[in-house]
């Protein structure tokens, strides 16, 4: 790395992945042009609606980012979020976008090597940000599949992915 700071490269890599560079679609593009009504459309085959998927993303993104920021959380015992009441679509879109921005800031400022023992003996803040990236990538793919299945992908303002 020619004297470059490896930590700086790690931080930049996390930030790029959070933004969708080389990991998944840019998060905002996955939601672009989708109304609350369209997001709630039932998906053929019994798959989750875009609204339900975004609710799940926000639920876990908030939970996973809290310990990175030094906040203790009560980890759920099971998949309660799938059955819980969902906030309105616009609120979830806002919270998801704010969470990505918060994660971006944590990637820049947090002690990435700091242990997060509530996750297990080997988990660190950097590893938790990696988990957010992987989780978001997986479920953004599902959200796009839900949009395809309901005829809402690609959005008029974006090219197909």
C-alpha positions in Angstrom: 0.0 0.0 0.0 3.0 2.2 -0.3 2.8 3.7 3.2 -0.9 4.2 3.0 -2.9 3.7 6.1 -4.7 0.3 5.8 -7.4 1.5 8.2 -8.2 4.3 5.9 -8.7 1.8 3.0 -10.9 -0.4 5.2 -13.0 2.5 6.1 -13.4 3.6 2.5 -14.2 0.0 1.5 -17.0 -0.1 4.0 -18.4 3.2 2.9 -18.4 2.1 -0.8 -20.1 -1.1 0.0 -22.8 0.7 2.1 -23.4 2.9 -0.9 -23.7 -0.1 -3.2 -20.3 0.2 -5.0 -19.3 -3.4 -5.9 -21.7 -4.9 -3.4 -25.3 -4.3 -4.5 -27.5 -1.6 -6.1 -27.3 1.8 -4.6 -29.8 1.6 -1.8 -31.9 4.6 -2.9 -32.3 3.2 -6.4 -33.9 0.0 -5.1 -36.7 2.3 -3.6 -36.9 4.8 -6.4 -40.3 5.6 -7.8 -42.2 3.1 -5.7 -45.3 4.5 -4.0 -46.7 3.2 -0.7 -49.5 1.5 -2.6 -47.2 -0.2 -5.0 -44.8 -1.3 -2.1 -47.7 -3.0 -0.4 -48.8 -5.0 -3.4 -49.0 -8.8 -2.7 -46.2 -10.6 -4.5 -47.1 -13.8 -6.5 -45.9 -17.0 -4.8 -46.4 -15.7 -1.3 -43.2 -13.7 -1.2 -42.8 -10.7 1.0 -44.0 -7.3 -0.3 -41.5 -4.5 -0.8 -43.0 -2.8 2.2 -42.5 -5.8 4.4 -38.9 -6.3 3.2 -38.0 -2.6 3.8 -39.5 -2.9 7.3 -37.3 -5.9 7.9 -34.2 -4.0 6.6 -34.9 -1.0 8.8 -35.6 -3.1 11.9 -32.3 -5.0 11.6 -30.2 -2.1 10.3 -31.2 0.0 13.4 -30.4 -3.0 15.7 -27.1 -3.7 14.1 -25.9 -0.1 14.0 -26.7 0.6 17.6 -23.9 -1.4 19.2 -21.4 0.0 16.6 -22.4 3.4 18.0 -21.9 2.2 21.6 -25.6 1.7 22.4 -26.6 -1.6 24.1 -29.6 -3.3 22.5 -31.9 -6.0 23.5 -31.5 -8.7 20.8 -34.8 -10.3 19.8 -35.2 -14.0 20.5 -36.8 -14.7 17.1 -38.1 -13.2 13.9 -40.6 -10.9 15.6 -40.0 -8.2 13.0 -41.7 -10.2 10.2 -45.0 -10.2 12.2 -44.9 -6.8 13.7 -46.9 -3.8 12.6 -45.1 -1.8 9.9 -44.6 1.9 9.9 -45.8 3.8 6.8 -43.7 3.4 3.6 -42.4 7.0 3.6 -41.2 6.7 7.2 -39.4 3.4 6.4 -37.8 5.0 3.3 -36.6 7.9 5.4 -35.3 5.7 8.2 -33.5 3.4 5.8 -31.8 6.2 4.1 -30.8 7.9 7.4 -29.5 4.5 8.6 -27.3 4.2 5.6 -25.9 7.7 6.3 -25.4 6.8 9.9 -23.5 3.7 9.0 -21.4 5.7 6.5 -20.4 8.0 9.4 -19.7 5.1 11.7 -17.5 3.5 9.1 -15.5 6.8 9.1 -15.4 7.4 12.8 -15.9 4.3 14.9 -13.2 2.1 16.4 -13.6 -0.7 13.9 -11.6 -3.1 16.0 -13.8 -2.5 19.1 -15.4 -5.8 20.3 -19.1 -6.1 20.4 -19.4 -9.0 22.9 -23.3 -9.1 22.7 -22.8 -10.5 19.2 -20.3 -13.1 20.2 -16.7 -13.2 21.3 -15.2 -12.4 17.9 -17.5 -9.7 16.6 -16.1 -6.2 16.2 -17.6 -2.9 15.1 -16.1 -3.3 11.6 -17.5 -6.8 11.4 -21.0 -5.5 12.4 -20.8 -2.9 9.6 -20.0 -5.8 7.3 -23.0 -7.6 8.5 -25.2 -4.6 7.8 -23.8 -4.5 4.2 -24.4 -8.2 3.6 -27.9 -8.1 5.2 -28.9 -5.0 3.1 -27.5 -6.5 -0.1 -29.4 -9.8 0.4 -32.7 -8.1 1.2 -32.3 -5.3 -1.4 -32.1 -8.1 -4.0 -35.3 -9.6 -2.6 -37.0 -6.2 -2.7 -36.0 -5.8 -6.4 -37.4 -9.3 -7.1 -40.7 -8.2 -5.4 -40.8 -5.2 -7.6 -40.2 -7.3 -10.7 -42.9 -9.7 -9.7 -45.4 -6.8 -9.4 -44.3 -5.1 -12.6 -42.5 -2.2 -10.8 -39.0 -2.8 -11.9 -37.0 -1.2 -13.2 -38.2 2.3 -12.2 -38.8 4.7 -15.0 -35.8 6.8 -13.7 -33.3 3.9 -13.6 -31.8 1.4 -15.9 -32.4 -2.3 -15.2 -30.0 -4.0 -12.8 
